[in-house]
Amino acid sequence: MTKSLLEIPPENKPPYGQGFCPAILGNRNYRNAVAQATETSRMLIALERIDGCVARVDLEIFTPGSEYDANTLRFVERQIKGLIWAHGGSILYLSGPEILCMAIRSIYSKGGSRAYDANRMDVIYDDGFDIRIVPAGDVPEAKEQSVPIGGFLNGCRIGFDLGASDYKLSAVIDGEAVFTTEIPWNPSVQIDPEYHASRIAEGLKLAAKHLPRVDAIGGSAAGAYIDNLVKYASLFRSVPQDRFNETVRPMFRTLEKEWGVPFEMLNDGEVTALAGAMSLKKGSLLGIAMGSSEATGFVNGESRFTGNYNELAYVPVDFNPAAAIDPVAGDIGCGAQYFSQQAVAKLAPEAGFNFPEEMLFPERLKAVQAKANDGDLAALDIFTTIGIYLGYSLPHYKELYDFKNVLILGRVTSGRGGEVILEKTQEILDAVFPELAEEIELHVPDEQSRRVGQAVAAASLPRIEPVRGPGE
């Protein structure tokens, strides 16, 4: 059998998960091999969103019929999957060898192996997922937008962040948090959407008690929110579809009407990036929050949003065919299994931790972090492994976004383990990708961003007309 061009182990092997084959090394190796080939073809790919924005990649590939046909199909399919989850879209344009285009169409069809990905785009953009095989001249050019969202601090505001295990709230007056709290909850297993609606409403009323008035409300949560409609959110995954459509989808529009003030709901990764830009006063920023999953967001050089989907939890970072399977997407090697509590739980047995099956991932994380804080080398190696994963994955993400700053945060990054993740990430960049190490600056939340926080950044989302202060 022909040796795979994509399964390239790193020289800097992680202590655990040693089958790791970084996507960036596989992609570079394939491209180098094609550059030396005598027969090559072009594959043009473009993904268009309903707002007219287009993400495009032009690939040089082996002409079909070579010994590397399987590598070529996987290389192209992984490129497309990266575009789908990083940028989002409902029309996929393909121009290239017909046999390859038809194979991709089959993979992303309703019965194909990537049906989940296509269906999610259908749900998000309400426009199906259309795959069009076209001549090269009909592939649309790349097009981006730059939308100012958030950073408005005037007036009396409520901000909230709906997490998987707690609900964070802030009451904010002219950018200063006068009240913050965390309310434990367990939303993902709840069948009745009234559970979610009543607790969110109670939290907003609690925050409002600490303000002389409420001028605006902003919120964040994992999932996709367009014009305050819930398109998809893991918090509501147990709600039956009919109840979801009836109650959950318009939930935040309902709250907007009830409160009668500007109300903005946004993906938590986006708000992470916004919080980082506000705190660091820097744009071209990719925010990565390692919590129950991998939440990501991006702001461009003007600290504006691009409308990208930014769900890097489902972007493949590992080309090992035996990589961990994501239980939601049914795919292997995706970021959520490498940069989250799931990653810690996956690696813990190699470090000698024997957790009972019923033990929840947050509790497993706490146990591993406690050992790491005490200097336990086996526990620290879990975070060394995650840092090596990230060091090889940031250059891969750089092919999807033009970022210069990376904000790394989330529960997984707390304590000594978080310090190790940052140290190892920087070591890999310096040793393996020195040209990028000079361009990418790593950041962790400083005291200001901790004080402002995710909920305060969410509070800054809605624009309101200037209002008088509480004492005026």
N, C-alpha and C positions, 0 to 999 in steps of 0.2 A: 504493500500500500504506500501511496505517496505521503510523505511526512507533511503534516499540516503546517501551513504558513502562518496560521493565526494563533496557535497554541504555543506561545513563547514564555517560558518561566523567567522571572526576573533574577538578576544577579544578586540583588539584595532580598533574599528570601525571608518571609515573615516567620516568626517562631512557630505559629500555628497556621492551619489552612494552607499548607505548603503546595497544594495543587494550583494555587493562584496563578493565572496567566493574564496579566494586565491587557485590557483592550487596546491601550495605546501602543504597546509593543507589537501586538498582532497586526494592527492596522499599518504601522510603519514598516513592518517586515513584508507584508503583502505588497505595499506600494513600491518598496525597493526591488522586490522580485519582478514586478510588472515593468519597472523602469529598465530592466535588463533584458526583457523579452523581445523577440523579433515580431511577434504577432499580438497586437493589442486592439482593444475596442474602447469606445467611449460609452459611458452610462450616465445620463443626465437625470437628475432627480429634483423635483420641486414639490413642496407641500404648501398649499394655499389655505388660509383661514377665511372665514366669512367677512372679516374686516378688510380683506384685500391684501393683507401682508403675506409675503412669500418667503419661505426658507428654501435655499437651493444648494445642492452640492453636485459638482461635476467630477466624475470618477474615471480614471484609466483602469481598465480591467483586462485580464487575459481573454482573448477571443475564445468563445465557446468551442469545445472540442479539445481543449488542453487537458493535461493531467490534473489541473487545479480547478476543475469545474465546481467541485463541492466547496472548495475554499472561496471561490468567487461568489457563489450564491450566498454563503454565510456572511461574507464581507459586506455585500450589498444590503442584505436583509438587516444586519446589525446597524448599518449606517441609517437605514430608513427608520428603524425603531428609535434610534437616538433623536432623529428629527421630530418624530411624532411626539415624544414625551418632553423634549426640550422646548419645542416651538408650538406644537399643536396645529391642527388643520383638518379639513374635511375633504379636500381634493388632492390626490397624489398623482403627479404627472411623472411618467416614465418614458424615457427615450433611450433605446439601446438595442442590443441583440434580442430578437423576438422571443427566443426560448427562455431567456432570463426574465424578461418582462412578464411573460405568462406565468412563470414559476412564482414570482413575487405576488402577482394577482391572486394566485391560488392560496399562497400562505396567508394573505390578509383578507381572504374571503370569509364568509360566515362559518364555513366548515373547516377553515384552515387553522394551522397551529398558532397564528397570531390573531385569531378572531377577537380575543379580549381587547386587544389594542384598537382594532378597527371599531369595535362596538363602543368603546369609551369615547372615541372621537365623535361618533354619531350622537351619543348622549350629551356631550358637552356643547356641540355646535348645532344640534337639531337639524342637521343637513345631510344625514347619511355619511358614508365614507366611500367616495367615488374614486376608483383607480382608472386613470386615463392613459392609454398607451398612444403616444403622439410622435410626430416627426420632431427632430431636434429644434427646428425653428419655432415650434409651438410650445416649448417649455418656457413658462414665464420666468422673467428675471427676478432676482431677490429684491424684496421691498420690505422696509421696516417702518415702524412708527415710533414716535417719542411723545409719551403722554404724561403730563405732570399730574401726579396723584399724591396726596398727603403732604405732610410737613406743615400743616396749618395748625397753629397753636393758640390762636386767639379765642377768647370766650370760655364758657363753662362746658366741659365735654365729658362724656363717658366713653371709656375704651374697654373692650373685652377681648379675651382670647380663649376660644373653646378647645381645650386639650382633651386627650383621650382619658385622662384620669383626674384632671382638675380644670376648673373654670376660673380664669384670672380676670380681675376687674380693677379698674382705676377710675377715680374721679379726678379730673384735671382742670385747673384754672390757669389760663394763660401759659400753658406748658409745664406747670408745676403740679406734680401729683399730690393731692391733699388727702387721698385715701387709696389704699390698695389692699386687696385680699385675694385669697385662693379658696375656692369652694370645691371640695371633693365631689365627684360624680362618676357615674359609670354608664356613659351614653350608648356605647356601641352594641350592647346586648339588649337594649330596650326596644320592645316591639311597638309600644304605644307612643306616638310622637308627642302626646300631651306631656309626657315626662320631660322631654327636651324643652318644649315651649314654656311650660310653667317654671322650670328652673332658670331658664334664660331671663324670663320676665322678672322673676324674683330678684335676680342679681342686679338687673338694671335699676330696679326700685331701691335696692340697698345702696348702690352707688349714688343715686340721685339725692338721697338724704344728706349727703355731704356737700352738696352744691346749692347755691342760692337759686339756681335755675338750671335748666338743661338746654344748651344751644345746639348740640350736635352729638351724634353717637356713631362710633366706628367699631367694627369688630373684625376678627380674623379666626379662621379655622382651617383645618386640612380639607382639601376638596376644591371644587371648581364653582365659582360664583360669578355670574354675569348679570349685571343690572340688578343686583340684590336677589336674584333667583338662584336657588340651590340646584345646580346641575348634577353634581355628584359630591358626596361627602361620606367618608368612612364612619363618621359619628352616627350616621343614620342607617347604617347598612343592615340592621335587623328589622327596620320598618318595612312592612309589606308595600309593594309597589303602588297599589291603589291609594293607600294612606300617605305614602311619600308624595305622590302627585297632588293629592288634595290638600295636605297640611304642611308638609316639609318644604316643598318647592317654593311656595310663596311666603314662608315663615317670616323672613326679614322684611319683606314688603309690608306684611301685616303689622310688624312692630313699628315700621316707619310711619304708617298711618296712625297708629295708636299714640305715638309720641309727638307727631306733628313737627318734627325737626329734621334737618338733613341727616341722612343715615347711609353709611357706606359699609359694605361687607366685602372682604378680600381674602384670598388664600393666605394661609399663615406663613408660607415661605416668602411671599411677596412682602408681607409686613416685616418679616425678619430682615430682608434686604433694606427696606425703608428705615427700620430702626437703626441698622448699621450705618446707613448713609447720613442719617440725622446726627448720630453720635460722633462718627469719625469725620464728618464733613468731607466725605470723599465719594466720588461716583465710580463707575466701572466696577461695580461690586457684586460679587456672588455670595449670597448668604446660604450657609449650610447648617441646619439645625438637626442634631442627632438626638432624637427622642424615641417615641414609640415607632416611628419610621424615619425616613430621611426627608425633611422638608426643606425646599430650596426656593430661592427667589433671586431676581437679577434686576439691577438698575444700571442704565447706561452711563456714559460719561457726563451727562447732564443731570444725573440722579433722577432720571425719569423712567417710567415703565415702558416696555416695548409691546405689551400684549401677549408675550410668549406664555406658553402653558407652564413651563418651569417645573415639571414633575420628574426630577432626576431620580426619584426612588425607583423608577422603572427603566432607567437607561442602563444597558449592560456595561459593566466595568470589568468583567472577568470572562475570558473566552475558554476557560476550562470546561469541557463538555460534561464533567461530573460536578460542576458547581452547584451550590444550594439552589433549590427551587423556590421561587416566590409563591406562597400559598394563594395569593389573590390572582396574579396574572398568569400563573402556571408556566412561567419562563425561568430560565437559569441565569445566574451571574448578575442580577440586577442590584442597583445601589442600596436598596432598603435592607438587603441581607449583609451589607458591609459597613453601613454607617448609621447604626441605630441600636436600640436595646435588643433587637433580633440578632444583630451581629454578636453582641456580648454573649447572649444565650447559646448561639451556635458554636462559639469558640470555647465556652466555659468547660465542657467535658474534657477537652484536650489539656486544660490546665488543672485537671483533677477535681473539678467541682461536680458533685453528683446531686443535682437538684431533683426533687420529686416532680412528676409531670404536672401536677396541679398548681405548682408554684408559678405565679405570674411573672412575666418578664421584668416589670419594674422592681420586684422584690429580688430577683436574681441579680439585677444590675447593682442594687444597693449592697448585696452581699459581696460581690466581686470588688466594688469600689472600696468597701471597708477594708478588705484584705490589701488592696493596692495602697491605700493610705497608710497602712501599717508596714509597707515595704515588702510585701510578699512578692517574690520574683515571678512566680507562675501567674499571679493575677496581673502584674504589671505587663507581662508579655502579651496578654490579651489586648491591651491598649497599644503596645508596640506594633502588634499585627494590624490594628485598625489604622494606625498612623502610616504604616507602609502602604496599606491599601489606598489611603487618601493621597499619599505622595505620588503614586502611579496614576491615580484617577483624575487629579486636577489637570494634568496636561491633556487628558482625554476630554474633559469638560471644556478646556480652552478651545477645542476645535468646534464647539457648539456655541460658545459665547466669547465676546471680546472683553474679558474682565482683567483688571489689574490688582484688585483687592479681593480677599476672601475673608469673610467673617465666619468663624467656626464657633458654634455654641450648642446648647441643648444639654439634657441631663447626662448623656454619656460623657460629656466633656468636663464634668465636675471633678474636683479634687485632683489628686496626683495623676490619676489616669488621663485626665484631659491635658495636663502638662506634657505627658509622654506622647500623646497623639500629636500635639503640635511640634514637639521636638523631632519626632521621627518623620513627620511630613516634610519639615524643612530639610532634614538630612537627605531624604530621597531627592527632593528638588535640586539641592546643591550638587549631589553626586551624580545623578543620572540625567537631569534636565537643567544644566547650568544656565543655558540661554533663557529659560523661563524663570529660573530662580531670581534673576536680576529684574524680571518684569512683574512677578507676582509677589505681593506682600500679604502675609498672613496676619490676621487680627483675632483677638478674643474680646468679649465684652469687657469694657473698662467700667469704672465705678459710675460714670455718667450714664452709660447705656444700661447698666443694671438698675440705676435709679429710674431712668425713663421707662425701659422695659418694653416688652411686646405690646402690652395692653395700652400703654401711653402712646406708642406709635400708632396703634389702631385708632385711638381717639383723634389723632391728627388727620385722619383720612378725609372727612367731609370739609368742603369749603363753605364758610359762612361769611356773611357781611360783617364788617367790624361792629363790635358791640361794646357797650360800656362795661367797665369792670364792676365787680361786685360792690365796691365801695363808692362808685361814682353816681 
